[in-house]
Amino acid sequence: MKNSFDNVKNQIGFCGIWCGSCVVGNGALKELTRRYEEVVEKYGLKEWASKDFDFREFKKGLTSVQEGALCEGCLKDGGRTNCEIRRCAQSRNISDCCTCDDFMECQNSNLLKKMCEGARRAGLLVKDKDADRQEFKEKGTNELKKQFPICILLCDTS
């Protein structure tokens, strides 16, 4: 679990999305699902759930989430396959779109806006244009500790 977060905590995508705040890459989704499954088993949901509840399919879904691959993060080619934003930023040798000289005329601006808005709606953290990268990651880590008070991201569960 801790390795999952360590793998993405220093990655800010070219679009400005902080990979450390994504539950698919930081391991939180898998860990929460694992713990949820434990609670469901301990409380005997199979025995007291409503008759129309398909416990077998429910368990199958939980297992599927736990067995899914973790996203490696944008800087390690995770995230969107063939991302136009990543490809463009890499070709220009820039760390993120905010530093691009052609940002105002960018052909990917609509996609960038859509991705960042969607990320914010999902609870991911997106770096503002003027934010210091290191300070942004530190502040984000502190926000995640508040969001996951049981330190689900930062505890070693192995």
Phi, psi and omega in degrees: 000309181298322178299325179301310180294317179301327181294328186245351189296337180259008182260122169244120182297164179299336179278349180102353179286131179275115182299331179297340181267002181266121183294341179283327180265327185277356175091354183297320181298314179297315183292317178298320179295318178299313181293323178298317179299320177300315180296316180300318178294312183299324182272358176065042181308325182303324183278330186245000177291159180299155185298332181276359179280123180268091184299322181298316178293322177301310179297323178299319178295317178298317179297319180299317178296317182292330182271351180293153181287145173280144175288135180281348183096153185303318185287350176245027178067022172275190179078212183295128176295135179055043182297122180296324181293313179299313181301316181295311181297320178295321180293333179267355179058048178241155183280329174200164187300332181296337181267002183282134178293335182257021185305318184291335180253018187296133177288344180258010186298320179294318178296316179300314179298314180298316180296314182293320177296316179296319179297315179297318178299325181279354178097005176284156180262134182239127182291132173284159184309314186267003184288141173286130185302313183293315179298321179299315180294320179294315178297319179297318178298318178295322177295321179294324178298325177287321182292323180242074187299340177276012178056040183301330180280328191256357180270148178268112185259008182280000000 
